[in-house]
Amino acid sequence: CGVSKFPWSYDSRETCLVLEGEVIVTPNKGEPVKIQAGDMAVFPQGMSCTWDVTKAIRKHYNFD
């Protein structure tokens, strides 16, 4: 995913390992969280948020 900003919702749980890049994820009604290369993140099913990709992202991911 290149540098961009967009809304996103999760229909199922996603676990991801960020290989390259940086993103600020802001859950609806939540605080922003920076996720960057080397970080592992879990996004729960039903979560809605805004992704603000500040450096192009490359990641491995799995939907449960």
ABEGO torsion letter per residue (X at the ends): XBBBBBBBBBABBBBBBBABEBBBBBBBGBBBBBBBBGBBBBBBBGBBBBBBBABBBBBBBBBX
